[in-house]
Each structure stands twice: as C-alpha cells, then as structure tokens.
C-alpha cells in the first residue's frame, strides 16, 4: 500500500521520510493541517516493527494534533514525527542531531516537541541543528519556581481537571476524594497524574511494564498494583490510559468496569467505532486529544513569552471544553469522539 492509499492519509498536507545512513536515522514527519498555523507535534522514538507501522502511527498522531490545537484554541496546526529506534538503547547524539536537521529541512512548517521516547535533553540535542523546537526552555511556575521545559506536569494537570469534569457529568460528584482510579502507564505524565489524584484523596490502581515505576507508585501513593493486561478491567470508577494507544477496542471495552475513561494516551480508540461501543455501554469517554492538551498548551506558550498564569487558565479550560462535548453528545445521541471531531472541524473550517 502506498502512502497516498493509506486509510489514515486523508487530509494530510505533507508526509516526509528522512534517512541518514551514518547516524542510523529512519524517521517520518507528517504534517496534517496548517490552516491555523505551523504544525506543532512531538517527536516519538519507538522500535516499530516496520515502516508501515510507523507510518500508521505518525498519520494518526498528526491528525490528532490538528484537532488538539483547534480544541485548545491555539493558533497552531497539527503534525508529528516518529523515529524508528529503541529509545533506551538506540538514541545517540548523532541520531538526535540528524533528526534536528530533518526538522530544519522543512523550514518551520513543522515544530517538534517532546513525546514518548524523547525528553528535554533529546530535544536540546536536536536544537543544535534547528530552531524549530519547543519544550526546552526553563520556565517559572505560578509560585516563581523554575522548572525544565518538560510538559508532562501540564499534561497531567489537564487530565486531572478533565477527570473532574467527567466525574461531575457521569457520577454527579464535586470532587475526586475516594474515587477509584486505574492508571495504565506510569511514565512522566502517569506518575504526575497519580500524584495529583493521591493528593486529592483518590484510591489508585496502577500498572506499567517497568517494575521500578510500579514499585515507586505503590510506595508513594499506596497504590494497588495490577497486571498490564488486566488494568483496563480493574474494579474502578475511572480508567486512565496513559501509555500507548489502541487500548480501547472490541476486546477490552466489554471488560471495562469503569464508568469513565479519561487518560493522557494518544489514539486510545483502536477504531472510530469504539467510541460508539463505549457510548452503548454507558461509559463516558473523554476524547484523548481534548483531555491531554495541557502539554501542547504549555510548550506553545513559549512563542508568546511564557506566562504560567495564562497557561494554567488555558489548561483549566479543558474541563469546560469537555463539558460542552458531553452536553452535545447527550443532545445529539452521538459518541463523544465524534462530537469532538465535529467541533474541531467547525473551528478549522471557520479559519479557512
């Protein structure tokens, strides 16, 4: 199958393949839509089985970034980059600088940032070759403390306030105290989210493929440890997917006990039809690119002279956006993912 015939290609403006023999770079940058501005999206480093799997991922992720920026009210388009490599053993300074040159070759049409498999130090290596990188500048928070460019705390904050909106909608609850939450994935975002939920008095069930991450969460948050293949079916009110995508599918959805699905992972639905499967089961789904927009809100603000109070206001507004989606979903009898797509497309159409 060619790129043009790929079922996820529709609507993309540009897909570019990058290769450099000396550094081992094998990468794809997908630019989905630039009607609102330059395409912003993270760079994911992952050991894909083949280039076809990588292409599917980057196409889906880039479209999600277009909708994410539109729903967050940002003057940015959507794009994404993937590098076919093991993030634990395959990253080298030469590969990262080669990726920076690949980004630079697009002349600012695509701006990269952190994603799964990359961190602030990796982005700083890329920035040696390009200016089109965000998420590397030190920032002051509302308390005046300086933090690195890592957007994970902002992403976790957005999921937390989004979860509050979900609890109000589905459970009629004003707070999260005593709420049982299952977190799938304890990377940067998942751990920050666990900390926020623990502070709010929630009871946690956790899983991760990294045993150290699970042990840490168990010790810090008194969390119940669940196997990675069973966390989606844990006896909780909220299931929070915070790892890789496609965890909501025709096999897992019938086993979910939670009334709410709200997490930071991208592309949580294996297919668009899975949104309707959740709706028919009475499970409230927070569309992933809406609830996990805190990170892109955080790094995008670097273009305007970082203001932590402005960033916090925009992140907290994620709850209002979700409430709007839930209301339209009820009135129109459509799944929340379809409603979110419609609102995003309406905003893109208005932009011309």
C-alpha positions in Angstrom: 0.0 0.0 0.0 1.4 3.4 -0.9 1.2 6.4 1.4 -1.5 8.0 -0.7 -3.7 5.0 -0.4 -3.2 4.6 3.4 -6.6 4.9 5.2 -5.1 7.5 7.6 -3.6 9.7 4.9 -6.8 11.6 4.1 -6.4 15.3 4.8 -2.7 15.4 5.2 -0.7 18.2 3.5 2.7 16.6 3.6 4.4 13.4 4.6 8.2 13.3 4.5 10.6 10.4 5.0 14.1 11.0 6.4 17.0 8.7 6.3 20.7 9.1 7.1 23.0 6.1 6.9 25.8 7.4 9.1 23.6 8.1 12.2 21.0 5.4 11.6 18.2 7.9 11.3 14.9 6.4 9.9 12.1 8.9 10.5 8.8 10.2 9.2 7.3 13.6 9.7 3.6 14.0 8.9 2.1 17.5 8.6 -1.7 17.2 8.7 -3.1 20.7 8.6 -1.6 24.2 8.8 -4.7 26.4 8.4 -4.4 27.6 12.0 -0.6 27.9 11.9 2.6 26.0 11.8 2.2 22.3 12.6 3.3 21.5 16.2 3.7 18.0 17.4 6.0 15.8 19.4 8.8 13.5 18.2 8.2 9.9 19.2 11.1 7.4 19.3 9.8 3.8 19.3 11.0 0.4 18.0 8.3 0.0 15.4 8.1 -3.4 13.7 8.4 -1.9 10.3 7.9 1.4 8.4 4.3 0.6 7.7 3.5 0.5 11.5 5.4 3.7 11.9 3.5 5.4 9.1 0.1 4.5 10.6 1.2 5.9 13.9 2.5 9.2 12.6 -0.5 9.8 10.4 -3.0 9.2 13.3 -1.0 11.2 15.7 -0.6 14.2 13.4 -4.3 14.4 12.7 -4.9 14.3 16.5 -2.5 17.2 16.9 -4.5 19.3 14.5 -7.7 18.6 16.5 -5.9 19.1 19.8 -4.7 22.6 18.9 -8.0 23.5 17.5 -9.9 22.4 20.6 -7.4 24.1 22.9 -7.8 27.4 21.0 -4.2 27.6 19.8 -3.0 29.3 16.6 -1.2 26.1 15.5 -1.7 23.3 13.1 -1.0 19.6 13.6 2.0 17.5 12.8 4.0 14.6 14.3 7.4 12.9 13.9 8.4 9.3 14.6 11.9 7.8 14.7 12.2 4.1 14.3 14.6 3.2 17.1 14.8 1.8 20.6 14.5 4.9 23.0 16.5 3.1 25.7 19.4 1.8 23.5 19.1 3.4 20.1 19.4 7.1 20.8 22.8 8.7 20.1 23.9 12.4 19.8 24.4 11.8 16.1 20.9 10.4 15.6 19.3 13.3 17.5 21.3 15.9 15.6 20.3 14.2 12.3 16.7 14.4 13.4 17.2 18.1 14.1 18.5 18.6 10.6 15.5 16.7 9.2 13.1 19.1 11.1 15.1 22.1 9.9 14.7 21.0 6.3 11.0 21.8 6.5 11.8 25.5 7.2 9.5 26.0 10.2 6.4 24.3 8.7 6.8 21.7 11.4 7.8 22.4 15.0 8.8 19.5 17.2 8.4 18.8 20.9 8.6 16.0 23.5 6.7 12.7 23.1 7.1 9.1 24.1 10.7 8.1 23.9 12.1 11.7 24.0 12.9 14.1 26.7 14.2 17.6 27.2 17.8 16.6 26.8 17.0 14.9 23.5 15.2 18.0 22.2 18.2 20.2 23.2 20.4 17.9 21.1 18.0 18.4 18.1 18.0 22.2 18.8 21.7 22.2 17.9 20.6 21.8 14.3 17.2 23.6 14.3 15.4 26.5 15.9 12.0 24.7 15.4 11.9 23.0 18.8 9.7 23.9 21.8 9.6 22.5 25.3 13.3 23.1 26.1 13.2 26.5 27.8 13.3 26.8 31.6 10.0 28.2 33.0 8.8 29.8 36.2 5.6 28.5 37.6 2.9 30.4 39.5 5.0 30.1 42.7 8.1 31.5 41.0 9.9 28.2 41.0 12.0 27.3 37.9 11.2 24.1 36.0 12.6 22.5 32.9 10.7 22.5 29.6 9.2 19.1 30.4 5.4 19.5 29.6 4.4 16.3 31.5 3.2 18.2 34.6 1.0 20.4 32.4 -0.4 17.3 30.6 -1.2 15.7 33.9 -2.9 18.8 35.2 -5.1 18.9 32.1 -6.1 15.2 32.6 -6.8 15.9 36.3 -9.2 18.8 35.7 -10.7 16.9 32.8 -11.3 13.9 35.1 -13.1 16.3 37.5 -15.4 17.3 34.7 -16.1 13.7 33.9 -16.9 12.9 37.5 -19.4 15.7 37.6 -21.0 14.5 34.3 -21.1 10.8 34.9 -21.2 10.5 38.7 -22.6 13.8 39.9 -19.5 14.2 42.1 -18.0 17.6 43.0 -14.6 16.2 43.9 -12.4 13.1 43.4 -11.9 12.1 47.1 -12.4 8.4 47.5 -12.8 7.9 43.7 -11.1 4.7 42.5 -8.9 5.3 39.5 -6.9 2.8 37.4 -3.8 4.3 35.7 -2.3 2.4 32.8 1.2 3.6 32.4 3.4 5.4 34.9 5.8 7.4 32.7 6.3 11.1 33.2 2.6 12.0 32.8 1.2 9.0 34.5 3.3 9.5 37.6 2.4 13.2 37.8 -1.3 12.3 37.4 -1.0 9.7 40.2 0.5 12.3 42.5 -2.4 14.8 41.8 -5.0 12.1 42.3 -3.4 10.9 45.5 -3.3 14.5 46.9 -7.0 14.8 46.0 -7.8 11.6 48.0 -8.4 9.2 45.2 -7.6 5.5 45.6 -5.3 4.2 42.9 -4.8 1.0 40.9 -1.7 1.1 38.7 0.2 -0.8 36.1 3.3 -0.4 34.0 5.8 -2.6 32.1 8.6 -1.0 34.1 8.7 -2.7 37.6 10.5 0.2 39.1 7.7 2.6 38.2 5.1 0.4 39.7 7.1 -0.1 43.0 7.6 3.7 43.2 3.9 4.4 42.8 2.9 1.7 45.3 5.2 3.1 47.9 4.4 6.8 47.3 0.7 6.6 46.8 -0.3 3.3 48.5 -1.5 2.1 45.1 -2.8 -1.3 44.3 -0.6 -3.0 41.6 -2.4 -4.7 38.7 -1.0 -6.6 35.7 -0.7 -4.7 32.5 -3.2 -7.0 30.8 -5.8 -6.5 33.5 -5.7 -2.8 34.4 -8.5 -1.9 32.0 -10.8 -4.3 33.8 -9.9 -3.2 37.3 -12.8 -2.5 39.7 -12.6 1.3 39.5 -14.8 4.2 38.6 -12.2 5.8 36.2 -9.9 4.1 33.8 -7.0 6.3 32.8 -5.0 5.1 29.8 -1.6 6.9 30.0 0.6 4.6 27.8 0.4 3.9 24.1 -2.8 3.9 22.0 -5.5 1.5 20.8 -6.2 0.2 24.3 -9.9 0.7 23.8 -11.1 -1.9 21.3 -13.7 -4.6 20.7 -11.9 -6.9 23.1 -11.2 -4.6 26.0 -14.3 -2.5 26.0 -16.7 -5.3 27.1 -14.4 -5.9 30.1 -14.2 -2.3 31.4 -15.9 -1.9 34.8 -15.2 1.9 35.0 -18.0 4.4 34.3 -15.4 6.9 32.9 -12.4 6.6 30.6 -10.1 9.6 30.9 -6.4 9.5 30.3 -3.3 11.0 28.6 -2.5 8.5 25.9 -2.9 9.4 22.3 -5.2 7.5 19.9 -6.8 5.5 22.7 -9.6 4.2 20.4 -8.4 1.4 18.1 -11.1 2.5 15.6 -13.7 5.3 15.5 -16.4 2.7 16.0 -15.0 2.0 19.5 -16.4 5.4 20.6 -19.9 4.2 19.9 -19.1 0.9 21.7 -18.2 2.9 24.8 -21.4 5.0 24.5 -23.6 2.0 24.1 -22.1 0.6 27.3 -22.8 3.8 29.2 -19.1 4.6 29.6 -18.2 8.3 29.4 -15.2 8.8 27.2 -13.1 12.0 27.4 -11.7 12.3 23.8 -7.9 11.9 24.2 -6.8 14.9 22.2 -9.0 17.2 24.3 -8.1 16.0 27.7 -4.4 15.6 27.1 -3.9 19.1 25.6 -2.1 20.5 28.6 1.3 19.7 27.3 0.8 21.4 23.9 -0.7 24.4 25.7 2.4 24.6 27.9 5.0 24.4 25.1 3.1 26.6 22.7 3.1 29.4 25.2 6.8 29.7 24.8 6.2 31.5 21.5 4.4 34.3 23.4 6.8 34.8 26.3 5.8 32.1 28.8 3.1 33.2 31.3 2.3 30.5 33.9 -1.0 32.1 34.8 -2.1 32.2 31.2 -1.1 28.6 30.8 -3.0 27.5 33.9 -6.1 29.3 32.8 -6.0 27.6 29.4 -5.3 24.2 30.9 -8.2 24.5 33.4 -10.5 25.5 30.5 -10.1 21.9 29.2 -12.8 21.0 31.7 -15.2 23.5 30.1 -14.5 22.1 26.6 -15.2 18.6 27.8 -18.5 19.7 29.4 -19.5 21.2 26.1 -18.7 18.0 24.3 -20.6 15.9 26.8 -23.7 18.2 26.5 -23.7 17.9 22.7 -23.2 14.1 22.9 -26.3 13.8 25.1 -28.4 16.1 22.9 -27.4 14.5 19.6 -27.1 10.9 20.7 -23.6 10.6 19.3 -20.3 9.4 20.8 -18.1 12.0 22.4 -15.2 11.3 20.0 -17.5 12.1 17.0 -18.7 15.3 18.7 -15.1 16.4 19.4 -14.2 15.8 15.8 -17.1 17.9 14.6 -16.3 20.8 16.8 -12.6 20.7 15.7 -13.6 20.6 12.1 -16.0 23.5 12.6 -13.2 25.6 14.0 -10.8 24.6 11.2 -13.5 25.5 8.6 -14.0 28.9 10.2 -10.3 29.5 9.9 -10.5 28.9 6.1 
